[in-house]
Amino acid sequence: MPEISQPAPDFTLPATGGGDITLSALKGKAVVLFFYPRDDTPGCTKEAIGFSADLAAFEAAGARVFGISRDTMAKHDKFTAKHDLTVPLLSDENGSVTESYGVWVEKNMYGKKSMGIERATYLIAADGTIARIWRKVKVPGHVDEVLEAVRAL
């Protein structure tokens, strides 16, 4: 699991809107990666809408923002269209990125154990190192907190 001040694990993933995003190609800009369990569930929808609503503020602060889950591109496209999302969503169908960032974890819901994505956000500085990590994110107020951290870089 990567830690603060370590280089962020590089990846290339398909993105909504077409094309691929390669993390190392974004050096020189801050990058926010928010990992979320699944498209079109209540918390994930609120989080994606929140990042979309403040996307211009993140860009003005010099940061790119991406949401990552293991959903397919078809699900991402449907989710984006349904909620008019402007934040690009990346598809990690094979799970290599969620595993490299340590967010693929065992969950326990109502006594039933299963594997899933822990809601987490990584702030990557312009030099490609991890500046902040939020684990077990609670959605209310999270987008504002991440934006403040971006502005403080």
C-alpha positions as CSV (number, residue, x, y, z in Angstrom):
1,M,0.0,0.0,0.0
2,P,1.5,3.4,-1.0
3,E,2.2,5.9,1.7
4,I,2.6,9.7,1.9
5,S,5.7,11.0,0.1
6,Q,6.1,7.8,-1.9
7,P,5.7,7.8,-5.7
8,A,2.1,7.1,-6.7
9,P,1.8,3.8,-8.5
10,D,1.5,4.5,-12.2
11,F,-1.3,3.2,-14.4
12,T,-3.1,3.5,-17.7
13,L,-6.9,3.1,-17.6
14,P,-9.8,3.8,-20.0
15,A,-11.8,7.0,-19.2
16,T,-15.3,8.2,-19.9
17,G,-15.3,10.6,-22.8
18,G,-12.9,8.3,-24.7
19,G,-9.2,7.6,-24.6
20,D,-7.0,6.4,-21.8
21,I,-5.5,8.2,-18.8
22,T,-1.9,7.5,-17.8
23,L,-1.0,8.9,-14.4
24,S,2.7,9.5,-15.2
25,A,1.7,11.6,-18.2
26,L,0.0,14.1,-15.8
27,K,3.2,15.0,-13.9
28,G,3.4,18.8,-13.4
29,K,-0.2,18.9,-12.2
30,A,-1.8,17.7,-8.9
31,V,-4.1,14.7,-9.3
32,V,-7.0,13.6,-7.1
33,L,-8.0,10.0,-7.4
34,F,-11.2,9.1,-5.6
35,F,-11.8,5.4,-5.3
36,Y,-15.4,4.3,-4.9
37,P,-17.2,1.0,-4.6
38,R,-19.8,1.1,-7.4
39,D,-21.6,3.3,-9.9
40,D,-25.1,4.5,-9.1
41,T,-25.2,3.6,-5.4
42,P,-26.3,6.4,-3.0
43,G,-22.9,7.3,-1.5
44,C,-21.0,6.9,-4.7
45,T,-23.5,9.0,-6.6
46,K,-23.3,11.9,-4.0
47,E,-19.5,11.8,-4.1
48,A,-19.3,11.8,-8.0
49,I,-21.8,14.6,-8.2
50,G,-19.8,16.6,-5.5
51,F,-16.6,16.3,-7.4
52,S,-18.3,17.1,-10.7
53,A,-19.9,20.3,-9.1
54,D,-16.5,21.5,-7.9
55,L,-14.5,20.3,-10.9
56,A,-13.8,23.9,-12.2
57,A,-12.5,24.9,-8.7
58,F,-10.1,21.9,-8.7
59,E,-8.9,22.8,-12.2
60,A,-8.4,26.4,-11.2
61,A,-6.3,25.1,-8.3
62,G,-4.2,23.2,-10.8
63,A,-5.5,19.7,-10.2
64,R,-7.1,17.0,-12.3
65,V,-9.8,14.8,-10.7
66,F,-10.7,11.2,-11.6
67,G,-13.0,8.6,-10.0
68,I,-12.0,5.0,-10.1
69,S,-14.0,1.8,-9.6
70,R,-14.1,-1.7,-11.0
71,D,-17.2,-1.0,-13.0
72,T,-17.1,-1.4,-16.8
73,M,-16.9,1.5,-19.2
74,A,-20.5,0.8,-20.2
75,K,-21.6,1.2,-16.6
76,H,-19.5,4.4,-16.2
77,D,-21.0,5.9,-19.4
78,K,-24.5,5.1,-18.2
79,F,-23.8,6.6,-14.7
80,T,-22.2,9.7,-16.2
81,A,-25.2,10.3,-18.5
82,K,-27.8,9.6,-15.8
83,H,-26.3,12.2,-13.4
84,D,-24.7,14.6,-15.8
85,L,-21.3,14.0,-14.3
86,T,-18.3,16.0,-15.6
87,V,-15.6,14.3,-13.5
88,P,-13.9,11.6,-15.7
89,L,-14.4,8.1,-14.4
90,L,-11.8,5.4,-15.0
91,S,-12.5,1.7,-15.3
92,D,-10.2,-0.7,-13.4
93,E,-12.1,-3.8,-14.4
94,N,-9.2,-6.2,-13.7
95,G,-8.5,-4.6,-10.3
96,S,-4.8,-4.0,-10.7
97,V,-5.0,-0.3,-9.8
98,T,-7.4,-0.8,-6.8
99,E,-5.0,-3.4,-5.5
100,S,-1.8,-1.3,-6.1
101,Y,-3.4,1.5,-4.1
102,G,-4.5,-0.8,-1.3
103,V,-8.2,0.0,-1.6
104,W,-9.3,-3.6,-2.5
105,V,-10.2,-4.9,1.0
106,E,-12.2,-7.4,2.9
107,K,-15.5,-5.8,3.9
108,N,-18.0,-7.1,6.5
109,M,-21.6,-6.2,6.0
110,Y,-24.3,-7.7,8.3
111,G,-21.8,-10.5,9.2
112,K,-21.2,-11.4,5.6
113,K,-17.6,-11.0,4.5
114,S,-16.7,-10.0,0.9
115,M,-14.1,-8.2,-1.1
116,G,-14.7,-4.7,-2.3
117,I,-13.4,-1.2,-2.8
118,E,-12.9,0.9,0.4
119,R,-13.9,4.5,-0.3
120,A,-10.6,6.4,-0.3
121,T,-9.0,9.4,-1.9
122,Y,-5.4,10.0,-2.9
123,L,-4.0,13.5,-3.6
124,I,-0.9,13.2,-5.8
125,A,1.4,16.2,-5.9
126,A,2.7,17.7,-9.2
127,D,6.0,15.7,-8.7
128,G,4.1,12.4,-8.7
129,T,4.4,11.7,-5.0
130,I,1.5,11.1,-2.7
131,A,0.7,14.2,-0.7
132,R,-2.5,13.1,1.2
133,I,-4.5,10.0,1.7
134,W,-8.1,9.8,3.0
135,R,-9.2,6.3,4.0
136,K,-12.7,5.1,4.9
137,V,-14.1,8.3,3.5
138,K,-17.4,9.7,4.7
139,V,-19.0,11.6,1.8
140,P,-20.4,14.7,3.5
141,G,-17.8,17.5,3.4
142,H,-15.2,15.3,1.8
143,V,-15.0,17.2,-1.6
144,D,-14.4,20.5,0.3
145,E,-11.7,19.0,2.4
146,V,-9.9,17.6,-0.6
147,L,-10.2,21.0,-2.4
148,E,-8.6,22.7,0.6
149,A,-5.7,20.3,0.5
150,V,-5.2,20.9,-3.2
151,R,-5.1,24.6,-2.6
152,A,-2.6,24.1,0.2
153,L,-0.1,22.3,-2.0
